[in-house]
Amino acid sequence: MQTIQILILGIFILAIFYAVKFLQKKKIKVTEPVPPLLKNILQEKIPFYQQLNEEKKNEFETRTTHFLTQVKITGVKTVVEDVDKVLIAASAIIPIFNFSGWEYPNLNEVLLYPDSFDHEFEQQGEGRNILGMVGSGALNQVMILSQFELRQAFINETGKNNTAIHEFVHLVDKTDGEIDGIPESLLNRQYIKPWLQLMQEKIKEIIDDQSDINPYGATNEAEFFAVVSEYFFERPDLLKEKHPELYELLLKIFHPAPASG
């Protein structure tokens, strides 16, 4: 009798465990309508979209629309406007546009703060130097972005920084299980060693003040990957001119050659 009770208890505990895991992975149902002027906002605000042909533009519109039906965007002490929704969705699609059917299984919601915040998520006072982050723990599958920085990145057409793209690249990096600067889910294995070697060289150049790459990229390999990805999507021509080897490897990551056969 005692054995049966233990068995029943074990089954009950397992059922609770899998129920919790299911709820953690379950997408939040998005009930807000997709911005009716999505195409207009893309054409006006997103250089990446502007350079696509008509067929690719239609694909980009479809994928940004789909993103907005899958990921909830919530304002925290700010109002989320249609332009914010489209900028966030575009930032999500840009890094993975060349990967058909790619979605973000590790994201349910984006929290939009009016400006920068600190490690305690405070929006007032000193020490507010965080512009965006991918959540962990209780905030797993949540991203937090500064509304001001989100908009500013697309206003400044000569800049090399884009906080939203930076954070979505972290999520791409995370799909292989770890945010470590090595996007194994995208990068062909033959290029992993050259990528690691080049990262170390470029990080050293940043530390030695011999680089135009954002110094934050020297924090670690994960931040380096996110920072140079911003550069790659914001100013590809300049990156190609200043760092040709880095540009070519990023091209292999984000624009892979079609599979042969």
Phi, psi and omega per residue, in radians:
M1 nan -0.741 -3.131
Q2 -1.128 -0.644 3.117
T3 -1.085 -0.732 3.135
I4 -1.123 -0.705 3.125
Q5 -1.109 -0.732 3.116
I6 -1.107 -0.722 3.132
L7 -1.097 -0.769 3.125
I8 -1.100 -0.733 3.116
L9 -1.081 -0.719 3.126
G10 -1.091 -0.758 3.120
I11 -1.106 -0.702 3.133
F12 -1.084 -0.768 3.138
I13 -1.122 -0.749 3.117
L14 -1.096 -0.689 3.131
A15 -1.086 -0.736 3.102
I16 -1.117 -0.757 -3.123
F17 -1.026 -0.858 -3.106
Y18 -1.236 -0.517 3.072
A19 -1.148 -0.739 3.103
V20 -1.115 -0.778 3.131
K21 -1.073 -0.679 3.134
F22 -1.130 -0.761 -3.123
L23 -1.164 -0.591 3.112
Q24 -1.136 -0.632 -3.076
K25 -1.511 -0.345 -3.063
K26 -1.115 2.288 -3.137
K27 -1.231 2.507 3.022
I28 -1.288 2.281 3.127
K29 -1.263 2.155 -3.125
V30 -1.605 2.113 -3.109
T31 -1.856 -0.210 3.133
E32 -1.220 2.444 3.127
P33 -1.207 2.599 3.048
V34 -1.186 2.386 -3.121
P35 -0.919 2.197 -3.099
P36 -1.134 -0.441 3.140
L37 -1.737 0.462 -3.105
L38 -0.901 -0.850 -3.104
K39 -1.092 -0.712 3.133
N40 -1.112 -0.731 -3.134
I41 -1.162 -0.717 3.092
L42 -1.046 -0.789 -3.104
Q43 -1.152 -0.586 -3.083
E44 -1.470 -0.582 -2.930
K45 -1.950 -0.359 -2.945
I46 -1.957 1.738 3.127
P47 -0.991 -0.659 3.134
F48 -0.995 -0.780 3.136
Y49 -1.185 -0.724 -3.091
Q50 -1.018 -0.521 -3.061
Q51 -1.532 -0.038 -3.131
L52 -1.458 2.701 3.013
N53 -1.334 3.043 -3.024
E54 -1.073 -0.704 -3.142
E55 -1.093 -0.792 -3.130
K56 -1.222 -0.574 3.064
K57 -1.081 -0.750 3.115
N58 -1.075 -0.698 3.109
E59 -1.131 -0.739 3.139
F60 -1.093 -0.746 3.109
E61 -1.062 -0.760 -3.132
T62 -1.089 -0.729 -3.064
R63 -1.318 -0.607 3.058
T64 -1.178 -0.677 3.093
T65 -1.073 -0.792 3.137
H66 -1.078 -0.741 3.114
F67 -0.984 -0.764 -3.095
L68 -1.215 -0.295 3.057
T69 -1.558 -0.194 -3.076
Q70 -1.879 -0.451 -3.045
V71 -2.105 2.186 3.131
K72 -1.382 2.424 3.086
I73 -2.066 2.084 -3.024
T74 -2.131 2.253 3.065
G75 -1.454 2.360 3.068
V76 -1.991 1.841 -3.061
K77 1.080 0.513 3.051
T78 -2.738 2.841 3.121
V79 -1.722 2.213 3.074
V80 -1.436 2.032 3.122
E81 -1.681 2.893 -3.130
D82 -0.999 -0.669 -3.135
V83 -1.084 -0.639 3.114
D84 -1.126 -0.765 3.141
K85 -1.045 -0.776 -3.095
V86 -1.218 -0.695 3.117
L87 -1.107 -0.705 3.117
I88 -1.149 -0.824 -3.132
A89 -1.086 -0.733 3.114
A90 -1.106 -0.714 3.125
S91 -1.106 -0.553 3.103
A92 -1.252 -0.683 -3.040
I93 -1.409 -0.580 -3.074
I94 -0.891 -0.897 -3.094
P95 -1.175 -0.410 -3.040
I96 -2.031 0.295 -3.053
F97 -1.098 -0.569 -3.110
N98 -1.514 0.202 3.104
F99 -2.091 1.733 -3.047
S100 -1.058 2.290 3.084
G101 1.391 -0.004 -3.123
W102 -1.163 2.322 3.026
E103 -2.276 3.073 3.141
Y104 -1.834 1.639 -3.137
P105 -1.228 -0.253 -3.077
N106 -1.811 0.470 3.130
L107 -2.512 2.173 3.063
N108 -1.930 -0.564 -2.995
E109 -2.620 2.525 3.001
V110 -1.978 2.161 3.055
L111 -1.675 2.224 -3.116
L112 -1.861 1.988 3.065
Y113 -1.648 2.665 -3.113
P114 -1.111 -0.592 -3.094
D115 -2.646 -2.765 -3.104
S116 -1.186 2.870 -3.113
F117 -2.579 2.987 -3.129
D118 -1.860 -3.041 -3.067
H119 -1.192 -0.273 3.062
E120 -1.691 0.150 3.131
F121 1.169 0.385 3.082
E122 -1.348 2.447 -3.118
Q123 -1.850 0.103 3.101
Q124 -2.352 2.797 3.112
G125 1.616 -3.040 -3.086
E126 -1.468 2.905 3.074
G127 1.346 0.274 3.132
R128 -1.552 1.473 -3.068
N129 -2.050 0.199 3.128
I130 -1.695 2.218 -3.112
L131 -1.783 -0.330 3.134
G132 -3.019 2.716 3.107
M133 -2.824 2.669 3.000
V134 -1.671 2.170 -3.051
G135 -1.252 2.807 3.063
S136 -2.479 2.995 3.138
G137 1.070 -2.168 -3.138
A138 -1.116 -0.386 -3.140
L139 -1.805 0.391 3.077
N140 -1.061 2.456 -3.094
Q141 1.198 0.386 3.066
V142 -2.191 2.459 3.024
M143 -2.046 2.518 3.081
I144 -2.089 2.307 -3.130
L145 -2.309 2.604 2.993
S146 -1.437 2.176 3.120
Q147 -1.078 -0.730 -3.138
F148 -1.061 -0.831 -3.104
E149 -1.205 -0.607 3.087
L150 -0.991 -0.862 -3.114
R151 -1.253 -0.707 -3.075
Q152 -1.060 -0.651 -3.107
A153 -1.050 -0.598 -3.122
F154 -1.586 -0.231 3.032
I155 -1.392 -0.727 -3.105
N156 -1.425 1.681 -3.050
E157 -1.351 -0.208 -3.138
T158 -1.811 -0.056 -3.101
G159 -1.340 2.825 3.136
K160 -1.903 0.111 -3.042
N161 -2.009 2.532 3.060
N162 -2.704 1.766 -3.038
T163 -1.026 -0.742 -3.101
A164 -1.126 -0.811 3.091
I165 -1.044 -0.724 3.103
H166 -0.919 -0.860 -3.082
E167 -1.240 -0.619 3.101
F168 -1.213 -0.554 3.053
V169 -1.135 -0.649 3.037
H170 -1.011 -0.716 3.137
L171 -1.172 -0.670 3.056
V172 -1.065 -0.798 3.117
D173 -1.026 -0.636 -3.050
K174 -1.288 -0.279 -3.038
T175 -1.153 -0.333 3.073
D176 -1.571 0.115 3.059
G177 1.929 -0.265 -3.075
E178 -2.655 2.427 3.029
I179 -1.529 1.674 -3.029
D180 -2.346 0.117 3.126
G181 1.466 0.049 3.131
I182 -2.084 1.674 -3.083
P183 -1.352 1.306 -3.040
E184 -1.088 -0.435 3.138
S185 -1.292 -0.262 -3.132
L186 -1.989 -0.571 -2.966
L187 -1.612 2.171 3.073
N188 -0.999 2.412 -3.024
R189 -0.968 -0.548 -3.110
Q190 -1.160 -0.304 -3.119
Y191 -1.752 -0.060 -3.087
I192 -1.126 -0.817 3.140
K193 -1.099 -0.846 3.065
P194 -1.013 -0.641 3.128
W195 -1.125 -0.788 3.127
L196 -1.068 -0.754 -3.135
Q197 -1.138 -0.762 -3.123
L198 -1.170 -0.676 3.084
M199 -0.985 -0.812 -3.113
Q200 -1.121 -0.701 3.110
E201 -1.090 -0.803 -3.086
K202 -1.240 -0.614 3.081
I203 -1.122 -0.695 3.103
K204 -1.110 -0.693 3.101
E205 -1.079 -0.714 3.106
I206 -1.096 -0.830 -3.135
I207 -1.059 -0.643 -3.141
D208 -1.437 0.112 3.134
D209 1.036 0.713 3.141
Q210 -2.133 0.576 -3.089
S211 -2.566 2.641 3.052
D212 -1.658 0.076 3.094
I213 -1.294 2.443 3.131
N214 -0.824 2.171 -3.122
P215 -0.948 -0.428 3.122
Y216 -1.069 -0.377 3.121
G217 -1.158 -0.286 3.123
A218 -1.490 -0.027 -3.128
T219 -1.031 -0.861 3.076
N220 -2.959 3.102 -3.081
E221 -1.105 -0.636 -3.131
A222 -1.120 -0.769 3.135
E223 -1.241 -0.571 3.085
F224 -1.062 -0.836 -3.133
F225 -1.037 -0.764 -3.126
A226 -1.178 -0.717 -3.118
V227 -1.147 -0.825 -3.110
V228 -1.263 -0.398 3.049
S229 -1.209 -0.684 3.023
E230 -0.964 -0.884 -3.127
Y231 -0.999 -0.786 -3.101
F232 -1.053 -0.730 -3.097
F233 -1.502 -0.481 -3.124
E234 -1.469 -0.770 -3.079
R235 -2.354 1.097 -3.070
P236 -1.014 -0.695 -3.129
D237 -1.122 -0.722 3.135
L238 -1.185 -0.718 3.106
L239 -1.084 -0.720 3.128
K240 -1.104 -0.649 3.129
E241 -1.255 -0.784 -3.041
K242 -1.435 -0.617 -3.035
H243 -2.408 1.207 -3.036
P244 -1.019 -0.708 -3.123
E245 -1.168 -0.707 3.102
L246 -1.130 -0.747 3.121
Y247 -1.024 -0.784 -3.101
E248 -1.136 -0.661 3.125
L249 -1.237 -0.683 3.078
L250 -1.138 -0.580 3.076
L251 -1.104 -0.685 3.117
K252 -1.184 -0.535 3.128
I253 -1.300 -0.884 -3.005
F254 -1.674 -0.264 3.104
H255 -2.306 1.135 -3.064
P256 -1.141 2.597 3.078
A257 -1.175 2.510 3.117
P258 -1.022 2.529 3.125
A259 -1.135 2.383 -3.129
S260 -1.412 2.737 3.095
G261 1.509 nan nan
